[in-house]
Amino acid sequence: MKIFISDLDGTLIPETFAASKEALECINEVIESGNEMVIATGRTRNGIKLSGIDKPIYKIVMNGALIIDKKGNIIFQNTIDESIVEKLYNKFKLANIEFVTAEKSYFTISKEKYLDEYSKWDVWSRKTEKKGALEGLLANYVFDSKLEDFKDKVLKINILELNEEKRKQNIKYVNSVKELINTPFDYRVLELNNRSISKYSAISYLQKLEGWKDGEMYAFGDGENDCEMLKNIKNSYAPSNASLKAKKSAKYIIGPCEDNSVVKTIKSLIDTEKAVF
C-alpha cells in the first residue's frame, strides 16, 4: 500500500476553491487502486467542501488542528486556549482578524469592510472569481462578532494585513505569544495555531491509528506549513512553484502545479514501484 498525502492550493490544485478534473480523477485512481489519499491543508472544513473533494478519504484541515475521517466525522481537534483567544481578540479586534472554529469563522469587522479589504488581496480575488465561490465562502462567516458570540472552541486564527509596516508589527507581537505558531501560506496573512500541532503531527496521529509504515507514505507540499512533513517523510516532493523553504525541505523537486505535476507523479507512483525524478 502507498499513502499519498498532499496539500491543496499550489500543490494538487491551483489557487482556486475548485479542484480540477485531473485532481479529482487522481484521487479516484488512488482509492480504486487500493491505496490511501490524505488531503493536508490550511483550509477550513468549509474550504474543503468548496473544493468539491467529497471522497471517502482522510482530510487534515487548518494545518493539523482538525482531522476528518473517511465518513466525514471529526476524530481529532486541537483548540487554542481561551485566554489566548481573548488576548488576540482584544489586541486585533479592529483589524481583519478571523477566528475559525470547526463549523464557522467569526470576524470582528463588518461584512462590507471584509469585502473591501479582502478584494485588494490577489489570492482572495483568484479564489472567489468562479461562480458561486464567494457565496459558498460567506455562508459560514459571522461578521461584527463579539467574543461571547463564538459558539465553539477556536482552532485557528487568521490575520490579513496588506500594509507592510503593520504586518511587521503584527508578526513581532504574535511571535511573543509562545503558545502559538505562525505558518502562513502567503506572506500577507498570519495563520496561527496551537504550537503543539502541525500537518506532520496530524499525519503521525493517522499513522499510529492506521499502522502505516514510514516507507509507504508520499508527501507533497509547496508552502511553509508543509515544511515539517516534507522534512520528516522519507518520500517527499515539492512542485517547482513551491517556496524556497519547501523545496529545501523536500527530497524531490517536480514540475509546477499548473502542469498537474503532482497528479502525474502520484499516478506514476501508483503504476510503478520506483519512479525517477
One Martini backbone bead per residue (centre of mass of N, CA, C, O) as a GRO file, in nm:
protein
  277
    1MET     BB    1   0.098   0.035   0.018
    2LYS     BB    2  -0.002   0.375  -0.049
    3ILE     BB    3   0.048   0.709   0.089
    4PHE     BB    4  -0.112   1.008  -0.007
    5ILE     BB    5   0.010   1.343   0.068
    6SER     BB    6  -0.175   1.656   0.017
    7ASP     BB    7  -0.182   1.949  -0.074
    8LEU     BB    8  -0.347   2.198  -0.241
    9ASP     BB    9  -0.256   2.488  -0.282
   10GLY     BB   10   0.000   2.472  -0.522
   11THR     BB   11  -0.021   2.148  -0.571
   12LEU     BB   12  -0.283   1.990  -0.666
   13ILE     BB   13  -0.393   2.287  -0.696
   14PRO     BB   14  -0.476   2.572  -0.770
   15GLU     BB   15  -0.569   2.901  -0.666
   16THR     BB   16  -0.864   2.749  -0.591
   17PHE     BB   17  -1.154   2.612  -0.480
   18ALA     BB   18  -1.148   2.423  -0.723
   19ALA     BB   19  -1.110   2.123  -0.837
   20SER     BB   20  -0.978   1.946  -1.066
   21LYS     BB   21  -1.030   1.694  -1.277
   22GLU     BB   22  -0.749   1.562  -1.237
   23ALA     BB   23  -0.757   1.548  -0.925
   24LEU     BB   24  -1.014   1.373  -0.895
   25GLU     BB   25  -0.909   1.135  -1.066
   26CYS     BB   26  -0.666   1.075  -0.886
   27ILE     BB   27  -0.819   1.004  -0.628
   28ASN     BB   28  -0.976   0.770  -0.752
   29GLU     BB   29  -0.725   0.602  -0.831
   30VAL     BB   30  -0.618   0.559  -0.549
   31ILE     BB   31  -0.865   0.412  -0.435
   32GLU     BB   32  -0.898   0.186  -0.665
   33SER     BB   33  -0.589   0.074  -0.600
   34GLY     BB   34  -0.574   0.052  -0.266
   35ASN     BB   35  -0.506   0.324  -0.167
   36GLU     BB   36  -0.412   0.631  -0.005
   37MET     BB   37  -0.576   0.950   0.078
   38VAL     BB   38  -0.444   1.276   0.181
   39ILE     BB   39  -0.550   1.582   0.304
   40ALA     BB   40  -0.327   1.876   0.359
   41THR     BB   41  -0.450   2.180   0.507
   42GLY     BB   42  -0.533   2.524   0.582
   43ARG     BB   43  -0.806   2.485   0.552
   44THR     BB   44  -1.119   2.456   0.604
   45ARG     BB   45  -1.389   2.264   0.609
   46ASN     BB   46  -1.538   2.441   0.400
   47GLY     BB   47  -1.302   2.456   0.194
   48ILE     BB   48  -1.321   2.160   0.114
   49LYS     BB   49  -1.611   2.162   0.009
   50LEU     BB   50  -1.557   2.380  -0.217
   51SER     BB   51  -1.360   2.191  -0.388
   52GLY     BB   52  -1.516   1.890  -0.422
   53ILE     BB   53  -1.387   1.703  -0.194
   54ASP     BB   54  -1.596   1.402  -0.120
   55LYS     BB   55  -1.422   1.178  -0.047
   56PRO     BB   56  -1.316   0.872   0.117
   57ILE     BB   57  -1.106   1.061   0.305
   58TYR     BB   58  -0.861   1.202   0.457
   59LYS     BB   59  -0.869   1.523   0.653
   60ILE     BB   60  -0.645   1.789   0.690
   61VAL     BB   61  -0.703   2.082   0.877
   62MET     BB   62  -0.571   2.367   0.983
   63ASN     BB   63  -0.273   2.244   1.005
   64GLY     BB   64  -0.393   2.000   1.221
   65ALA     BB   65  -0.647   2.082   1.410
   66LEU     BB   66  -0.810   1.889   1.200
   67ILE     BB   67  -0.973   1.564   1.173
   68ILE     BB   68  -1.112   1.374   0.900
   69ASP     BB   69  -1.280   1.117   0.811
   70LYS     BB   70  -1.426   0.909   0.567
   71LYS     BB   71  -1.726   0.999   0.697
   72GLY     BB   72  -1.692   1.310   0.821
   73ASN     BB   73  -1.556   1.282   1.095
   74ILE     BB   74  -1.441   1.395   1.391
   75ILE     BB   75  -1.120   1.274   1.549
   76PHE     BB   76  -0.965   1.562   1.573
   77GLN     BB   77  -0.871   1.833   1.810
   78ASN     BB   78  -0.696   2.162   1.840
   79THR     BB   79  -0.708   2.414   2.062
   80ILE     BB   80  -0.726   2.738   2.165
   81ASP     BB   81  -0.685   2.908   2.423
   82GLU     BB   82  -0.902   3.130   2.564
   83SER     BB   83  -0.689   3.341   2.661
   84ILE     BB   84  -0.564   3.381   2.376
   85VAL     BB   85  -0.814   3.466   2.227
   86GLU     BB   86  -0.867   3.717   2.400
   87LYS     BB   87  -0.599   3.858   2.350
   88LEU     BB   88  -0.638   3.885   2.034
   89TYR     BB   89  -0.905   4.026   2.037
   90ASN     BB   90  -0.809   4.287   2.187
   91LYS     BB   91  -0.575   4.355   1.983
   92PHE     BB   92  -0.752   4.288   1.680
   93LYS     BB   93  -1.064   4.392   1.658
   94LEU     BB   94  -0.990   4.624   1.424
   95ALA     BB   95  -0.905   4.405   1.247
   96ASN     BB   96  -0.839   4.135   1.012
   97ILE     BB   97  -0.994   3.893   1.194
   98GLU     BB   98  -0.998   3.524   1.229
   99PHE     BB   99  -1.215   3.290   1.389
  100VAL     BB  100  -1.177   2.937   1.389
  101THR     BB  101  -1.393   2.678   1.364
  102ALA     BB  102  -1.539   2.387   1.269
  103GLU     BB  103  -1.798   2.570   1.132
  104LYS     BB  104  -1.683   2.870   1.181
  105SER     BB  105  -1.636   3.227   1.108
  106TYR     BB  106  -1.503   3.505   1.297
  107PHE     BB  107  -1.572   3.855   1.274
  108THR     BB  108  -1.524   4.193   1.385
  109ILE     BB  109  -1.611   4.286   1.123
  110SER     BB  110  -1.765   4.379   0.856
  111LYS     BB  111  -1.871   4.279   0.553
  112GLU     BB  112  -1.783   4.534   0.398
  113LYS     BB  113  -1.488   4.543   0.503
  114TYR     BB  114  -1.406   4.268   0.411
  115LEU     BB  115  -1.455   4.304   0.104
  116ASP     BB  116  -1.268   4.549   0.070
  117GLU     BB  117  -0.998   4.415   0.172
  118TYR     BB  118  -0.993   4.132   0.020
  119SER     BB  119  -1.011   4.250  -0.279
  120LYS     BB  120  -0.691   4.341  -0.258
  121TRP     BB  121  -0.632   4.035  -0.263
  122ASP     BB  122  -0.524   3.824  -0.504
  123VAL     BB  123  -0.588   3.546  -0.385
  124TRP     BB  124  -0.889   3.595  -0.324
  125SER     BB  125  -0.975   3.671  -0.611
  126ARG     BB  126  -0.908   3.394  -0.741
  127LYS     BB  127  -1.095   3.218  -0.551
  128THR     BB  128  -1.376   3.407  -0.622
  129GLU     BB  129  -1.429   3.407  -0.947
  130LYS     BB  130  -1.610   3.181  -0.928
  131LYS     BB  131  -1.908   3.062  -0.940
  132GLY     BB  132  -2.018   3.060  -0.595
  133ALA     BB  133  -1.768   3.102  -0.409
  134LEU     BB  134  -1.850   3.344  -0.228
  135GLU     BB  135  -2.113   3.228  -0.113
  136GLY     BB  136  -1.980   2.977   0.016
  137LEU     BB  137  -1.792   3.131   0.204
  138LEU     BB  138  -2.008   3.322   0.359
  139ALA     BB  139  -2.196   3.099   0.491
  140ASN     BB  140  -1.961   3.066   0.745
  141TYR     BB  141  -1.993   3.368   0.827
  142VAL     BB  142  -1.932   3.602   1.103
  143PHE     BB  143  -2.018   3.926   1.178
  144ASP     BB  144  -1.972   4.142   1.426
  145SER     BB  145  -1.809   4.001   1.654
  146LYS     BB  146  -1.812   3.866   1.964
  147LEU     BB  147  -1.676   3.671   2.197
  148GLU     BB  148  -1.964   3.553   2.291
  149ASP     BB  149  -2.038   3.432   1.993
  150PHE     BB  150  -1.872   3.192   2.026
  151LYS     BB  151  -1.967   2.849   1.994
  152ASP     BB  152  -1.670   2.750   1.968
  153LYS     BB  153  -1.373   2.642   1.952
  154VAL     BB  154  -1.063   2.757   1.867
  155LEU     BB  155  -0.826   2.656   1.599
  156LYS     BB  156  -0.792   2.934   1.430
  157ILE     BB  157  -0.591   3.226   1.323
  158ASN     BB  158  -0.651   3.508   1.110
  159ILE     BB  159  -0.434   3.771   0.956
  160LEU     BB  160  -0.489   4.045   0.756
  161GLU     BB  161  -0.203   4.236   0.599
  162LEU     BB  162  -0.104   4.477   0.352
  163ASN     BB  163   0.067   4.634   0.544
  164GLU     BB  164   0.394   4.612   0.609
  165GLU     BB  165   0.434   4.753   0.886
  166LYS     BB  166   0.196   4.618   1.032
  167ARG     BB  167   0.288   4.328   0.980
  168LYS     BB  168   0.549   4.341   1.146
  169GLN     BB  169   0.404   4.401   1.414
  170ASN     BB  170   0.232   4.145   1.421
  171ILE     BB  171   0.463   3.940   1.418
  172LYS     BB  172   0.601   4.036   1.675
  173TYR     BB  173   0.366   3.976   1.861
  174VAL     BB  174   0.304   3.668   1.800
  175ASN     BB  175   0.599   3.576   1.873
  176SER     BB  176   0.538   3.638   2.190
  177VAL     BB  177   0.335   3.395   2.165
  178LYS     BB  178   0.428   3.082   2.265
  179GLU     BB  179   0.153   2.912   2.201
  180LEU     BB  180   0.215   2.999   1.904
  181ILE     BB  181   0.193   2.938   1.544
  182ASN     BB  182   0.333   3.054   1.227
  183THR     BB  183   0.194   2.920   0.900
  184PRO     BB  184   0.203   3.061   0.611
  185PHE     BB  185   0.103   3.070   0.263
  186ASP     BB  186   0.112   3.390   0.297
  187TYR     BB  187   0.275   3.687   0.380
  188ARG     BB  188  -0.013   3.857   0.439
  189VAL     BB  189  -0.067   3.616   0.643
  190LEU     BB  190  -0.176   3.492   0.947
  191GLU     BB  191  -0.128   3.152   1.085
  192LEU     BB  192  -0.282   3.036   1.383
  193ASN     BB  193  -0.166   2.796   1.621
  194ASN     BB  194  -0.108   2.557   1.808
  195ARG     BB  195   0.217   2.463   1.867
  196SER     BB  196   0.156   2.136   1.884
  197ILE     BB  197   0.080   2.169   1.577
  198SER     BB  198   0.054   1.992   1.253
  199LYS     BB  199   0.059   1.817   0.976
  200TYR     BB  200   0.258   1.604   1.088
  201SER     BB  201   0.108   1.537   1.354
  202ALA     BB  202  -0.144   1.432   1.204
  203ILE     BB  203  -0.004   1.209   1.048
  204SER     BB  204   0.100   1.057   1.299
  205TYR     BB  205  -0.180   0.988   1.403
  206LEU     BB  206  -0.265   0.818   1.152
  207GLN     BB  207  -0.031   0.619   1.156
  208LYS     BB  208  -0.111   0.489   1.429
  209LEU     BB  209  -0.405   0.417   1.356
  210GLU     BB  210  -0.317   0.246   1.072
  211GLY     BB  211  -0.008   0.141   1.045
  212TRP     BB  212   0.187   0.304   0.893
  213LYS     BB  213   0.465   0.320   0.700
  214ASP     BB  214   0.715   0.520   0.615
  215GLY     BB  215   0.762   0.400   0.310
  216GLU     BB  216   0.443   0.450   0.225
  217MET     BB  217   0.490   0.759   0.226
  218TYR     BB  218   0.365   1.053   0.031
  219ALA     BB  219   0.469   1.391  -0.002
  220PHE     BB  220   0.296   1.716  -0.072
  221GLY     BB  221   0.440   2.056  -0.110
  222ASP     BB  222   0.474   2.446  -0.102
  223GLY     BB  223   0.488   2.543   0.202
  224GLU     BB  224   0.553   2.626   0.526
  225ASN     BB  225   0.325   2.416   0.632
  226ASP     BB  226   0.506   2.164   0.486
  227CYS     BB  227   0.801   2.126   0.591
  228GLU     BB  228   0.784   1.907   0.812
  229MET     BB  229   0.674   1.678   0.629
  230LEU     BB  230   0.905   1.693   0.415
  231LYS     BB  231   1.136   1.622   0.618
  232ASN     BB  232   0.999   1.347   0.764
  233ILE     BB  233   0.932   1.235   0.486
  234LYS     BB  234   1.098   1.040   0.276
  235ASN     BB  235   0.868   1.086   0.047
  236SER     BB  236   0.927   1.399  -0.101
  237TYR     BB  237   0.742   1.679  -0.265
  238ALA     BB  238   0.806   1.966  -0.482
  239PRO     BB  239   0.709   2.205  -0.657
  240SER     BB  240   0.856   2.456  -0.848
  241ASN     BB  241   0.650   2.680  -0.705
  242ALA     BB  242   0.769   2.664  -0.446
  243SER     BB  243   0.911   2.738  -0.181
  244LEU     BB  244   1.226   2.739  -0.069
  245LYS     BB  245   1.173   2.579   0.192
  246ALA     BB  246   1.020   2.344   0.061
  247LYS     BB  247   1.248   2.256  -0.136
  248LYS     BB  248   1.457   2.200   0.095
  249SER     BB  249   1.268   1.977   0.242
  250ALA     BB  250   1.266   1.814  -0.006
  251LYS     BB  251   1.373   1.548  -0.205
  252TYR     BB  252   1.184   1.642  -0.445
  253ILE     BB  253   1.161   1.800  -0.769
  254ILE     BB  254   0.901   1.917  -0.960
  255GLY     BB  255   0.679   2.038  -1.131
  256PRO     BB  256   0.427   2.238  -1.176
  257CYS     BB  257   0.104   2.275  -1.090
  258GLU     BB  258  -0.008   2.369  -1.376
  259ASP     BB  259   0.096   2.064  -1.486
  260ASN     BB  260   0.010   1.835  -1.291
  261SER     BB  261   0.260   1.704  -1.131
  262VAL     BB  262   0.131   1.557  -0.892
  263VAL     BB  263  -0.058   1.378  -1.047
  264LYS     BB  264   0.162   1.240  -1.221
  265THR     BB  265   0.327   1.126  -0.983
  266ILE     BB  266   0.112   0.954  -0.850
  267LYS     BB  267   0.053   0.775  -1.096
  268SER     BB  268   0.345   0.662  -1.121
  269LEU     BB  269   0.345   0.534  -0.828
  270ILE     BB  270   0.116   0.335  -0.882
  271ASP     BB  271   0.253   0.187  -1.142
  272THR     BB  272   0.525   0.197  -0.972
  273GLU     BB  273   0.779   0.128  -0.750
  274LYS     BB  274   0.967   0.329  -0.928
  275ALA     BB  275   1.056   0.675  -0.948
  276VAL     BB  276   1.222   0.909  -1.154
  277PHE     BB  277   1.341   1.273  -1.092
   0.00000   0.00000   0.00000
